[in-house]
Amino acid sequence: MTLYSVYEPPGEALDPEERAEALVFVREGFSWPALLVPGLWLLYQRMWLELVLFVALFAVLGWVFDPSGDQTQTLFGWLSVAIVVLFAFEANDLRGAALEREGYTQVGTAIGAGRDAAELAFLQTWLPRQEKGRERPPPPERRGNADIPAPRGSGEAEGVIGLFPAP
């Protein structure tokens, strides 16, 4: 089973089917494409800031570890492998963060044997809720503070601390 985070783009689409088409499913966990071809993966996902930072990191490492010495080349190679593996573990989380920076909001999670099964399971519960939300009448207009009830304490039972009665 695979877990996906579901993101909805910014803006209001009136039709729930249009909103469903625009949802983005981001797989949680390790990303093999990000391990094998990290630069191309970043280009494909249109993560420009992350791509620039990734290239800059390797440029700085290449400058710090001068390629003239055999020991520094070995250290640079192992450090590069470690960075790419760490990136592969965090790539999908970085993609979610990039989507949120663009204004997307996480609307839920989906789980399934594959992406299609996860999308189907998510949409079977999400779409009916969206249809119900459209049928609601608009809230009544409020005039002044007469319609707002006075607050009633903290919402907890008096004389109770956590799950235990007060001494």
Contacts in CASP RR format, 6 or more apart in sequence:
PFRMAT RR
TARGET T0000
AUTHOR 0000-0000-0000
METHOD contacts of the structure
MODEL  1
MTLYSVYEPPGEALDPEERAEALVFVREGFSWPALLVPGLWLLYQRMWLE
LVLFVALFAVLGWVFDPSGDQTQTLFGWLSVAIVVLFAFEANDLRGAALE
REGYTQVGTAIGAGRDAAELAFLQTWLPRQEKGRERPPPPERRGNADIPA
PRGSGEAEGVIGLFPAP
1 111 0 8 1.000
1 112 0 8 1.000
1 113 0 8 1.000
2 27 0 8 1.000
2 28 0 8 1.000
2 111 0 8 1.000
2 112 0 8 1.000
2 113 0 8 1.000
2 114 0 8 1.000
2 115 0 8 1.000
2 118 0 8 1.000
3 27 0 8 1.000
3 28 0 8 1.000
3 29 0 8 1.000
3 109 0 8 1.000
3 110 0 8 1.000
3 111 0 8 1.000
3 118 0 8 1.000
4 25 0 8 1.000
4 26 0 8 1.000
4 27 0 8 1.000
4 28 0 8 1.000
4 109 0 8 1.000
4 110 0 8 1.000
4 111 0 8 1.000
4 112 0 8 1.000
4 115 0 8 1.000
4 118 0 8 1.000
4 119 0 8 1.000
4 122 0 8 1.000
5 25 0 8 1.000
5 26 0 8 1.000
5 28 0 8 1.000
5 96 0 8 1.000
5 106 0 8 1.000
5 108 0 8 1.000
5 109 0 8 1.000
6 23 0 8 1.000
6 24 0 8 1.000
6 25 0 8 1.000
6 26 0 8 1.000
6 106 0 8 1.000
6 107 0 8 1.000
6 108 0 8 1.000
6 109 0 8 1.000
6 110 0 8 1.000
6 122 0 8 1.000
6 126 0 8 1.000
7 23 0 8 1.000
7 24 0 8 1.000
7 25 0 8 1.000
7 26 0 8 1.000
7 96 0 8 1.000
7 99 0 8 1.000
7 100 0 8 1.000
7 104 0 8 1.000
7 105 0 8 1.000
7 106 0 8 1.000
7 107 0 8 1.000
8 19 0 8 1.000
8 22 0 8 1.000
8 23 0 8 1.000
8 24 0 8 1.000
8 104 0 8 1.000
8 105 0 8 1.000
8 107 0 8 1.000
9 22 0 8 1.000
9 24 0 8 1.000
9 103 0 8 1.000
9 104 0 8 1.000
10 102 0 8 1.000
10 103 0 8 1.000
10 104 0 8 1.000
10 105 0 8 1.000
13 19 0 8 1.000
13 22 0 8 1.000
16 127 0 8 1.000
16 130 0 8 1.000
16 131 0 8 1.000
16 134 0 8 1.000
17 127 0 8 1.000
19 130 0 8 1.000
20 123 0 8 1.000
20 126 0 8 1.000
20 127 0 8 1.000
20 130 0 8 1.000
23 107 0 8 1.000
24 99 0 8 1.000
24 104 0 8 1.000
25 110 0 8 1.000
25 115 0 8 1.000
25 118 0 8 1.000
25 119 0 8 1.000
25 122 0 8 1.000
26 92 0 8 1.000
26 95 0 8 1.000
26 96 0 8 1.000
26 99 0 8 1.000
27 92 0 8 1.000
27 115 0 8 1.000
28 92 0 8 1.000
28 93 0 8 1.000
29 89 0 8 1.000
29 92 0 8 1.000
29 93 0 8 1.000
30 88 0 8 1.000
30 89 0 8 1.000
31 41 0 8 1.000
31 88 0 8 1.000
31 89 0 8 1.000
31 91 0 8 1.000
31 92 0 8 1.000
32 88 0 8 1.000
33 40 0 8 1.000
33 41 0 8 1.000
33 44 0 8 1.000
34 41 0 8 1.000
34 42 0 8 1.000
34 87 0 8 1.000
34 88 0 8 1.000
34 91 0 8 1.000
34 92 0 8 1.000
35 84 0 8 1.000
35 85 0 8 1.000
35 87 0 8 1.000
35 88 0 8 1.000
38 54 0 8 1.000
38 84 0 8 1.000
38 87 0 8 1.000
38 88 0 8 1.000
38 91 0 8 1.000
39 51 0 8 1.000
39 54 0 8 1.000
41 91 0 8 1.000
42 50 0 8 1.000
42 51 0 8 1.000
42 54 0 8 1.000
43 51 0 8 1.000
45 95 0 8 1.000
45 98 0 8 1.000
47 94 0 8 1.000
47 95 0 8 1.000
47 98 0 8 1.000
49 98 0 8 1.000
50 94 0 8 1.000
50 98 0 8 1.000
54 87 0 8 1.000
57 83 0 8 1.000
58 80 0 8 1.000
58 83 0 8 1.000
61 76 0 8 1.000
61 79 0 8 1.000
61 80 0 8 1.000
61 83 0 8 1.000
62 76 0 8 1.000
65 72 0 8 1.000
65 73 0 8 1.000
65 75 0 8 1.000
65 76 0 8 1.000
65 79 0 8 1.000
66 72 0 8 1.000
67 73 0 8 1.000
67 76 0 8 1.000
96 104 0 8 1.000
96 106 0 8 1.000
100 106 0 8 1.000
107 126 0 8 1.000
108 122 0 8 1.000
109 122 0 8 1.000
110 118 0 8 1.000
110 119 0 8 1.000
110 121 0 8 1.000
110 122 0 8 1.000
111 118 0 8 1.000
111 121 0 8 1.000
112 118 0 8 1.000
112 121 0 8 1.000
142 148 0 8 1.000
156 162 0 8 1.000
159 165 0 8 1.000
159 166 0 8 1.000
160 166 0 8 1.000
END
